Amino acid sequence: WYPDSAFKTASAIANFNREGLPLFMLANWRGFAGGQRDMFDEVLKYGAHIVDALRVYKQPVFVYIPAGGELRGGGVGGDRPH
């Protein structure tokens, strides 16, 4: 993701939640590296907004990982109890 697309994704998720719609996601996420470049370009900041929007989503969330797709790295993180 780039900062602007991550921000738009988080905004769309929040808007769908306000409308009371279920969320369907096609996932092919490698996560966020967390390196200096990602921090400088604010990719991590806006990527965290996606996680925050999903954490408070009140409707059903359906995630489809297509054949050959990936869900790994920071994309798997979330609000897990320790």
C-alpha atoms as a printed R data frame, in Angstrom:
   type eleno elety resid chain resno       x       y      z
1  ATOM     1    CA   TRP     A     1   0.000   0.000  0.000
2  ATOM     2    CA   TYR     A     2   0.881   3.614 -0.400
3  ATOM     3    CA   PRO     A     3  -0.173   6.102  2.277
4  ATOM     4    CA   ASP     A     4  -3.020   7.533  0.194
5  ATOM     5    CA   SER     A     5  -4.456   4.130 -0.769
6  ATOM     6    CA   ALA     A     6  -4.168   2.850  2.815
7  ATOM     7    CA   PHE     A     7  -6.005   5.973  4.012
8  ATOM     8    CA   LYS     A     8  -8.731   5.483  1.377
9  ATOM     9    CA   THR     A     9  -9.107   1.829  2.372
10 ATOM    10    CA   ALA     A    10  -9.483   2.721  6.059
11 ATOM    11    CA   SER     A    11 -11.983   5.474  5.179
12 ATOM    12    CA   ALA     A    12 -14.036   3.106  3.028
13 ATOM    13    CA   ILE     A    13 -14.157   0.510  5.819
14 ATOM    14    CA   ALA     A    14 -15.335   3.171  8.294
15 ATOM    15    CA   ASN     A    15 -17.972   4.411  5.824
16 ATOM    16    CA   PHE     A    16 -19.316   0.897  5.225
17 ATOM    17    CA   ASN     A    17 -19.533   0.420  9.003
18 ATOM    18    CA   ARG     A    18 -21.521   3.658  9.385
19 ATOM    19    CA   GLU     A    19 -23.898   2.482  6.650
20 ATOM    20    CA   GLY     A    20 -24.389  -0.829  8.482
21 ATOM    21    CA   LEU     A    21 -23.109  -2.910  5.562
22 ATOM    22    CA   PRO     A    22 -21.290  -6.229  5.755
23 ATOM    23    CA   LEU     A    23 -17.717  -6.056  4.499
24 ATOM    24    CA   PHE     A    24 -16.343  -8.313  1.776
25 ATOM    25    CA   MET     A    25 -12.585  -8.213  1.306
26 ATOM    26    CA   LEU     A    26 -10.378  -9.857 -1.293
27 ATOM    27    CA   ALA     A    27  -7.144 -10.322  0.620
28 ATOM    28    CA   ASN     A    28  -3.718 -10.590 -0.911
29 ATOM    29    CA   TRP     A    29  -1.722  -8.836  1.806
30 ATOM    30    CA   ARG     A    30   1.932  -9.111  2.580
31 ATOM    31    CA   GLY     A    31   1.737  -6.717  5.498
32 ATOM    32    CA   PHE     A    32   3.839  -3.691  6.264
33 ATOM    33    CA   ALA     A    33   7.586  -4.074  6.573
34 ATOM    34    CA   GLY     A    34   7.965  -1.568  9.384
35 ATOM    35    CA   GLY     A    35  11.246  -0.239  8.077
36 ATOM    36    CA   GLN     A    36  12.383   3.368  8.025
37 ATOM    37    CA   ARG     A    37  10.979   3.970  4.566
38 ATOM    38    CA   ASP     A    38   7.489   2.743  5.572
39 ATOM    39    CA   MET     A    39   7.608   4.925  8.670
40 ATOM    40    CA   PHE     A    40   8.862   7.978  6.764
41 ATOM    41    CA   ASP     A    41   6.266   7.547  4.000
42 ATOM    42    CA   GLU     A    42   3.554   7.089  6.673
43 ATOM    43    CA   VAL     A    43   2.565   3.690  5.287
44 ATOM    44    CA   LEU     A    44   2.546   2.253  8.820
45 ATOM    45    CA   LYS     A    45   0.461   5.124 10.157
46 ATOM    46    CA   TYR     A    46  -2.310   4.711  7.613
47 ATOM    47    CA   GLY     A    47  -2.004   0.925  7.589
48 ATOM    48    CA   ALA     A    48  -2.751   1.044 11.317
49 ATOM    49    CA   HIS     A    49  -5.934   2.968 10.480
50 ATOM    50    CA   ILE     A    50  -7.077  -0.082  8.480
51 ATOM    51    CA   VAL     A    51  -6.529  -2.342 11.492
52 ATOM    52    CA   ASP     A    52  -8.340   0.151 13.753
53 ATOM    53    CA   ALA     A    53 -11.314   0.355 11.361
54 ATOM    54    CA   LEU     A    54 -11.568  -3.449 11.229
55 ATOM    55    CA   ARG     A    55 -11.246  -3.765 15.007
56 ATOM    56    CA   VAL     A    56 -14.381  -1.680 15.632
57 ATOM    57    CA   TYR     A    57 -16.411  -2.972 12.674
58 ATOM    58    CA   LYS     A    58 -19.892  -3.931 13.910
59 ATOM    59    CA   GLN     A    59 -21.130  -5.850 10.858
60 ATOM    60    CA   PRO     A    60 -19.967  -9.223  9.514
61 ATOM    61    CA   VAL     A    61 -16.582  -9.204  7.768
62 ATOM    62    CA   PHE     A    62 -15.917 -11.800  5.073
63 ATOM    63    CA   VAL     A    63 -12.335 -12.259  3.888
64 ATOM    64    CA   TYR     A    64 -11.542 -14.244  0.759
65 ATOM    65    CA   ILE     A    65  -7.935 -15.190  0.038
66 ATOM    66    CA   PRO     A    66  -7.742 -16.098 -3.658
67 ATOM    67    CA   ALA     A    67  -5.722 -19.045 -4.917
68 ATOM    68    CA   GLY     A    68  -2.072 -18.029 -4.861
69 ATOM    69    CA   GLY     A    69  -2.877 -15.101 -2.568
70 ATOM    70    CA   GLU     A    70  -0.931 -14.272  0.573
71 ATOM    71    CA   LEU     A    71  -1.883 -13.132  4.037
72 ATOM    72    CA   ARG     A    72   1.337 -12.805  5.987
73 ATOM    73    CA   GLY     A    73   3.584 -10.417  7.817
74 ATOM    74    CA   GLY     A    74   2.048  -7.328  9.413
75 ATOM    75    CA   GLY     A    75  -1.180  -8.016  7.527
76 ATOM    76    CA   VAL     A    76  -1.942 -10.822 10.007
77 ATOM    77    CA   GLY     A    77  -1.583  -8.617 13.095
78 ATOM    78    CA   GLY     A    78  -4.506  -7.322 15.044
79 ATOM    79    CA   ASP     A    79  -5.935  -6.944 18.466
80 ATOM    80    CA   ARG     A    80  -4.976 -10.288 19.998
81 ATOM    81    CA   PRO     A    81  -4.883 -10.780 23.757
82 ATOM    82    CA   HIS     A    82  -1.465 -11.621 25.167
